[in-house]
């Protein structure tokens, strides 16, 4: 497996998320990976309003209908609440051969 594999796509149910700690050149980063079908979206696990982790319970990032974290899944832009207009900090991830890979050098 490539060095930057952080988990398998099958480790995250469709429409759900997973919190992970990854090692980068700048040190450890707490991230979340959200799965939507065969695609994934990665963000730092940090609220742009309160600067706390977004999962109050482990791996629970999504609203009831699984359409939003605290922000829109694809853009990370906050659509309601006190952080309206802010956005999550993206973290580069991709899927290859069923593996989710941190897409940084």
Secondary structure per residue as TSV (DSSP state, phi and psi in degrees):
chain	resnum	aa	ss	phi	psi
A	1	X	-	360.0	145.6
A	2	X	-	-62.1	154.2
A	3	X	T	-60.3	-31.8
A	4	X	T	-91.7	13.3
A	5	X	E	-68.6	126.9
A	6	X	E	-107.3	-23.0
A	7	X	E	-176.5	177.1
A	8	X	E	-91.3	148.0
A	9	X	G	-56.3	-40.0
A	10	X	G	-66.6	-12.6
A	11	X	G	-73.1	-14.1
A	12	X	S	-119.7	116.1
A	13	X	-	-60.9	145.9
A	14	X	T	-55.7	131.4
A	15	X	T	84.9	4.1
A	16	X	-	-117.5	-179.8
A	17	X	E	-133.7	168.1
A	18	X	E	-142.2	132.3
A	19	X	E	-87.8	136.5
A	20	X	E	-140.4	155.4
A	21	X	E	-111.0	125.1
A	22	X	E	-120.5	150.0
A	23	X	E	-95.9	123.0
A	24	X	E	-118.3	174.1
A	25	X	T	-60.4	-29.3
A	26	X	T	-85.7	-0.6
A	27	X	E	115.8	-171.4
A	28	X	E	-70.8	141.5
A	29	X	E	-129.5	135.0
A	30	X	E	-90.3	121.2
A	31	X	E	-125.9	169.9
A	32	X	E	-129.7	144.4
A	33	X	E	-121.1	125.0
A	34	X	E	-107.6	130.7
A	35	X	E	-100.5	134.5
A	36	X	E	-135.0	98.6
A	37	X	T	66.2	-128.2
A	38	X	T	-90.8	2.0
A	39	X	E	-104.8	160.9
A	40	X	E	-135.3	152.8
A	41	X	E	-129.5	129.1
A	42	X	E	-112.2	140.9
A	43	X	E	-143.3	154.6
A	44	X	E	-64.2	142.5
A	45	X	S	-85.5	72.8
A	46	X	-	-151.7	126.3
A	47	X	-	-71.2	130.1
A	48	X	T	-72.9	-8.6
A	49	X	T	-96.6	-51.6
A	50	X	T	-107.2	-6.1
A	51	X	-	55.8	42.7
A	52	X	S	-121.9	165.6
A	53	X	-	-63.4	148.0
A	54	X	S	-83.5	-20.9
A	55	X	-	-94.2	103.0
A	56	X	S	-64.2	-32.6
A	57	X	S	-120.2	150.0
A	58	X	T	-51.5	128.0
A	59	X	T	64.1	18.1
A	60	X	-	-106.1	95.0
A	61	X	-	-111.3	-20.6
A	62	X	-	-97.5	154.2
A	63	X	-	-76.7	179.5
A	64	X	T	-60.1	-40.6
A	65	X	T	-89.9	7.0
A	66	X	S	60.9	28.7
A	67	X	S	-98.8	-17.0
A	68	X	B	-142.3	152.0
A	69	X	S	-87.8	-107.9
A	70	X	S	-105.6	-4.6
A	71	X	B	-141.4	169.3
A	72	X	B	-63.7	137.5
A	73	X	T	-58.7	-51.5
A	74	X	T	-70.2	-36.0
A	75	X	T	-102.7	-23.6
A	76	X	-	76.1	4.1
A	77	X	B	-78.8	131.7
A	78	X	B	-71.5	131.1
A	79	X	-	-109.4	-6.2
A	80	X	S	-162.1	165.9
A	81	X	S	87.2	-171.6
A	82	X	T	-68.9	-14.4
A	83	X	T	-99.5	12.0
A	84	X	T	-45.7	127.3
A	85	X	T	96.6	-20.4
A	86	X	-	-84.0	-178.2
A	87	X	B	-152.5	158.6
A	88	X	-	-71.6	154.6
A	89	X	-	-86.0	114.5
A	90	X	B	-62.6	150.3
A	91	X	-	-129.7	125.3
A	92	X	-	-70.9	119.5
A	93	X	E	-135.9	155.9
A	94	X	E	-147.6	166.8
A	95	X	E	-114.3	130.6
A	96	X	E	-144.0	125.1
A	97	X	T	53.7	37.6
A	98	X	T	79.9	1.5
A	99	X	E	-102.9	142.6
A	100	X	E	-93.9	126.2
A	101	X	E	-120.1	132.9
A	102	X	E	-71.1	117.6
A	103	X	-	-94.6	55.5
A	104	X	-	-127.5	163.1
A	105	X	-	-92.4	360.0
